[in-house]
Amino acid sequence: MSAEEQELTKTEDADSSSIKVTGSTKNMSQEDRKMLKSIFLRSFNIFTIYGGGAKAGASGFMWAILPALNRFYPDKEEHRKALVRHSSWYNITSNVGPICMGIVAAMERENAKQPDFDTESIDAVKASLMGPMSGIGDAIFWGVLRVIAASLAVSLCLGTGSILGPIVFLLVYNIPSILCRWYLTVVGYSIGSSFITKIYNSGLMGILTKLAATLGLLMIGAMTASFASFHTILSIPLQEGDPVMIQTYLDTIFKGLVPLLYTFGCLKLLRKNVNINVVIIGTMVIGLALGLLGIC
């Protein structure tokens, strides 16, 4: 057994309750610290490779979590399965996304330890974190911190044109962001290492998987309802009175009925192994045709 495997086994056998949920890696092994540092640094360019609406930041997430996968899966086939598992859609505000990476790294570690570990729980937990963490991250970093940083920078630049303006903006925005990334990376891994082990030993993993999957579906459903919209300008003219707007009756029957039906139609095509690019291009063509015809 190699020195790294011995260190990993020693750490895995330690009592998970002794792991303190802090932003410090003082009580962690050298391999844990090295892995978390690498994940933290890779999290900065997670969205430099964007897979569009179909995958979003999936490629970047795989790149960020790769140090954990390389460490826990020396077997090539298991490593390949882990990469495929994380090729699904991913999108969390990058400032707070490292908490998801830390938790996923801890769950992948548990999966490497337990032969009967339910890998669906990893996808479920990851999906369930997207909505809540993005809501928090957008509100704090995009809605508050960025505005404060810009206000300070503008006040310094107005009139004098001081070079301190952009410098202050970068410092005020990025220092809290960098600290938050590191803290959440460590906290996510610490929480995962202790929490996942406890619920697995207690037999609650199945319940957690179901709850996380349900929450994840709710988040994805809410995003679908927000992004997919349909509004037709078609109307039925009347000899007397105003014309009857078809959209009004559609909203009365079921608000968002057309986007919902279209989403189910796309889902059915995907389940029939229709290429996702065909679905995306087809959607663009249909939208363009409806617009040119004046239907919506």
Contacts in CASP RR format, 6 or more apart in sequence:
PFRMAT RR
TARGET T0000
AUTHOR 0000-0000-0000
METHOD contacts of the structure
MODEL  1
MSAEEQELTKTEDADSSSIKVTGSTKNMSQEDRKMLKSIFLRSFNIFTIY
GGGAKAGASGFMWAILPALNRFYPDKEEHRKALVRHSSWYNITSNVGPIC
MGIVAAMERENAKQPDFDTESIDAVKASLMGPMSGIGDAIFWGVLRVIAA
SLAVSLCLGTGSILGPIVFLLVYNIPSILCRWYLTVVGYSIGSSFITKIY
NSGLMGILTKLAATLGLLMIGAMTASFASFHTILSIPLQEGDPVMIQTYL
DTIFKGLVPLLYTFGCLKLLRKNVNINVVIIGTMVIGLALGLLGIC
1 9 0 8 1.000
4 31 0 8 1.000
4 71 0 8 1.000
7 29 0 8 1.000
7 30 0 8 1.000
7 31 0 8 1.000
8 29 0 8 1.000
8 31 0 8 1.000
8 71 0 8 1.000
10 29 0 8 1.000
11 28 0 8 1.000
11 29 0 8 1.000
11 31 0 8 1.000
11 32 0 8 1.000
12 109 0 8 1.000
12 113 0 8 1.000
16 193 0 8 1.000
16 194 0 8 1.000
16 197 0 8 1.000
16 198 0 8 1.000
17 194 0 8 1.000
17 198 0 8 1.000
18 27 0 8 1.000
19 27 0 8 1.000
19 190 0 8 1.000
19 193 0 8 1.000
19 194 0 8 1.000
20 27 0 8 1.000
20 190 0 8 1.000
21 187 0 8 1.000
21 190 0 8 1.000
21 191 0 8 1.000
21 194 0 8 1.000
22 186 0 8 1.000
22 187 0 8 1.000
22 190 0 8 1.000
23 182 0 8 1.000
23 183 0 8 1.000
23 186 0 8 1.000
23 187 0 8 1.000
23 190 0 8 1.000
24 186 0 8 1.000
25 32 0 8 1.000
25 33 0 8 1.000
25 36 0 8 1.000
25 186 0 8 1.000
28 36 0 8 1.000
31 71 0 8 1.000
32 189 0 8 1.000
34 67 0 8 1.000
35 67 0 8 1.000
35 68 0 8 1.000
35 71 0 8 1.000
35 105 0 8 1.000
36 102 0 8 1.000
36 105 0 8 1.000
36 185 0 8 1.000
36 186 0 8 1.000
36 189 0 8 1.000
38 67 0 8 1.000
39 64 0 8 1.000
39 65 0 8 1.000
39 67 0 8 1.000
39 68 0 8 1.000
39 98 0 8 1.000
39 101 0 8 1.000
39 102 0 8 1.000
39 105 0 8 1.000
39 185 0 8 1.000
40 98 0 8 1.000
40 181 0 8 1.000
40 182 0 8 1.000
40 185 0 8 1.000
42 63 0 8 1.000
42 64 0 8 1.000
42 66 0 8 1.000
42 67 0 8 1.000
43 64 0 8 1.000
43 94 0 8 1.000
43 97 0 8 1.000
43 98 0 8 1.000
43 101 0 8 1.000
43 181 0 8 1.000
43 185 0 8 1.000
44 94 0 8 1.000
44 181 0 8 1.000
45 60 0 8 1.000
45 63 0 8 1.000
46 57 0 8 1.000
46 60 0 8 1.000
46 61 0 8 1.000
46 63 0 8 1.000
46 64 0 8 1.000
46 94 0 8 1.000
46 97 0 8 1.000
47 57 0 8 1.000
47 60 0 8 1.000
47 94 0 8 1.000
48 60 0 8 1.000
49 57 0 8 1.000
49 59 0 8 1.000
49 60 0 8 1.000
49 63 0 8 1.000
50 56 0 8 1.000
50 57 0 8 1.000
50 59 0 8 1.000
51 57 0 8 1.000
51 58 0 8 1.000
51 59 0 8 1.000
53 89 0 8 1.000
53 280 0 8 1.000
54 89 0 8 1.000
54 276 0 8 1.000
54 277 0 8 1.000
54 280 0 8 1.000
55 87 0 8 1.000
55 88 0 8 1.000
55 89 0 8 1.000
55 90 0 8 1.000
56 89 0 8 1.000
56 90 0 8 1.000
56 91 0 8 1.000
57 89 0 8 1.000
57 90 0 8 1.000
57 91 0 8 1.000
58 86 0 8 1.000
58 87 0 8 1.000
58 88 0 8 1.000
58 89 0 8 1.000
58 90 0 8 1.000
59 87 0 8 1.000
60 90 0 8 1.000
61 86 0 8 1.000
61 90 0 8 1.000
61 101 0 8 1.000
62 83 0 8 1.000
62 86 0 8 1.000
62 87 0 8 1.000
64 101 0 8 1.000
65 86 0 8 1.000
65 101 0 8 1.000
65 104 0 8 1.000
65 105 0 8 1.000
65 108 0 8 1.000
68 102 0 8 1.000
68 104 0 8 1.000
68 105 0 8 1.000
68 108 0 8 1.000
68 109 0 8 1.000
69 79 0 8 1.000
69 82 0 8 1.000
69 83 0 8 1.000
69 108 0 8 1.000
70 79 0 8 1.000
72 108 0 8 1.000
72 109 0 8 1.000
72 111 0 8 1.000
72 112 0 8 1.000
73 79 0 8 1.000
73 82 0 8 1.000
73 108 0 8 1.000
73 112 0 8 1.000
78 112 0 8 1.000
81 119 0 8 1.000
82 108 0 8 1.000
85 119 0 8 1.000
85 122 0 8 1.000
85 123 0 8 1.000
86 104 0 8 1.000
86 126 0 8 1.000
88 123 0 8 1.000
88 127 0 8 1.000
90 126 0 8 1.000
90 130 0 8 1.000
91 130 0 8 1.000
91 134 0 8 1.000
92 100 0 8 1.000
92 129 0 8 1.000
92 130 0 8 1.000
92 131 0 8 1.000
92 133 0 8 1.000
92 134 0 8 1.000
93 133 0 8 1.000
93 134 0 8 1.000
93 135 0 8 1.000
93 136 0 8 1.000
93 137 0 8 1.000
93 138 0 8 1.000
93 141 0 8 1.000
93 142 0 8 1.000
95 137 0 8 1.000
95 140 0 8 1.000
95 141 0 8 1.000
95 177 0 8 1.000
95 180 0 8 1.000
95 181 0 8 1.000
96 133 0 8 1.000
96 134 0 8 1.000
96 136 0 8 1.000
96 137 0 8 1.000
96 140 0 8 1.000
96 141 0 8 1.000
96 180 0 8 1.000
96 184 0 8 1.000
97 133 0 8 1.000
97 181 0 8 1.000
97 184 0 8 1.000
98 181 0 8 1.000
98 182 0 8 1.000
98 184 0 8 1.000
98 185 0 8 1.000
98 188 0 8 1.000
99 129 0 8 1.000
99 133 0 8 1.000
99 184 0 8 1.000
99 185 0 8 1.000
99 187 0 8 1.000
99 188 0 8 1.000
100 126 0 8 1.000
100 129 0 8 1.000
100 130 0 8 1.000
100 133 0 8 1.000
101 185 0 8 1.000
101 188 0 8 1.000
102 184 0 8 1.000
102 185 0 8 1.000
102 186 0 8 1.000
102 188 0 8 1.000
102 189 0 8 1.000
102 192 0 8 1.000
103 125 0 8 1.000
103 126 0 8 1.000
103 129 0 8 1.000
103 188 0 8 1.000
103 189 0 8 1.000
103 191 0 8 1.000
103 192 0 8 1.000
104 122 0 8 1.000
104 125 0 8 1.000
104 126 0 8 1.000
105 189 0 8 1.000
106 188 0 8 1.000
106 189 0 8 1.000
106 190 0 8 1.000
106 191 0 8 1.000
106 192 0 8 1.000
106 193 0 8 1.000
106 196 0 8 1.000
107 121 0 8 1.000
107 122 0 8 1.000
107 125 0 8 1.000
107 192 0 8 1.000
107 196 0 8 1.000
108 122 0 8 1.000
109 193 0 8 1.000
110 117 0 8 1.000
110 196 0 8 1.000
110 197 0 8 1.000
110 200 0 8 1.000
111 117 0 8 1.000
111 119 0 8 1.000
111 122 0 8 1.000
114 200 0 8 1.000
117 200 0 8 1.000
117 205 0 8 1.000
118 205 0 8 1.000
118 206 0 8 1.000
118 209 0 8 1.000
120 209 0 8 1.000
120 213 0 8 1.000
121 205 0 8 1.000
121 206 0 8 1.000
121 208 0 8 1.000
121 209 0 8 1.000
121 212 0 8 1.000
124 208 0 8 1.000
124 209 0 8 1.000
124 210 0 8 1.000
124 212 0 8 1.000
124 213 0 8 1.000
124 216 0 8 1.000
125 208 0 8 1.000
125 212 0 8 1.000
127 212 0 8 1.000
127 213 0 8 1.000
127 215 0 8 1.000
127 216 0 8 1.000
127 217 0 8 1.000
127 219 0 8 1.000
127 220 0 8 1.000
128 211 0 8 1.000
128 212 0 8 1.000
128 213 0 8 1.000
128 215 0 8 1.000
128 216 0 8 1.000
128 219 0 8 1.000
130 216 0 8 1.000
130 219 0 8 1.000
131 216 0 8 1.000
131 219 0 8 1.000
131 223 0 8 1.000
132 219 0 8 1.000
141 173 0 8 1.000
141 176 0 8 1.000
141 177 0 8 1.000
145 172 0 8 1.000
145 173 0 8 1.000
145 176 0 8 1.000
145 177 0 8 1.000
146 173 0 8 1.000
148 172 0 8 1.000
149 168 0 8 1.000
149 169 0 8 1.000
149 172 0 8 1.000
149 173 0 8 1.000
150 169 0 8 1.000
152 165 0 8 1.000
152 168 0 8 1.000
152 169 0 8 1.000
152 172 0 8 1.000
153 165 0 8 1.000
153 166 0 8 1.000
153 168 0 8 1.000
153 169 0 8 1.000
153 172 0 8 1.000
154 165 0 8 1.000
156 162 0 8 1.000
156 164 0 8 1.000
156 165 0 8 1.000
156 168 0 8 1.000
157 165 0 8 1.000
157 166 0 8 1.000
199 205 0 8 1.000
199 208 0 8 1.000
224 259 0 8 1.000
224 263 0 8 1.000
225 256 0 8 1.000
225 259 0 8 1.000
225 260 0 8 1.000
228 259 0 8 1.000
228 262 0 8 1.000
228 263 0 8 1.000
229 256 0 8 1.000
229 259 0 8 1.000
230 256 0 8 1.000
230 258 0 8 1.000
230 259 0 8 1.000
230 262 0 8 1.000
230 296 0 8 1.000
231 247 0 8 1.000
231 296 0 8 1.000
232 246 0 8 1.000
232 247 0 8 1.000
232 250 0 8 1.000
232 295 0 8 1.000
232 296 0 8 1.000
233 247 0 8 1.000
233 294 0 8 1.000
233 295 0 8 1.000
233 296 0 8 1.000
234 245 0 8 1.000
234 246 0 8 1.000
234 247 0 8 1.000
234 295 0 8 1.000
235 243 0 8 1.000
235 244 0 8 1.000
235 245 0 8 1.000
235 246 0 8 1.000
236 243 0 8 1.000
236 244 0 8 1.000
236 246 0 8 1.000
237 243 0 8 1.000
238 244 0 8 1.000
250 256 0 8 1.000
250 257 0 8 1.000
250 258 0 8 1.000
254 260 0 8 1.000
266 279 0 8 1.000
266 283 0 8 1.000
269 278 0 8 1.000
269 279 0 8 1.000
270 276 0 8 1.000
270 279 0 8 1.000
287 296 0 8 1.000
290 296 0 8 1.000
END
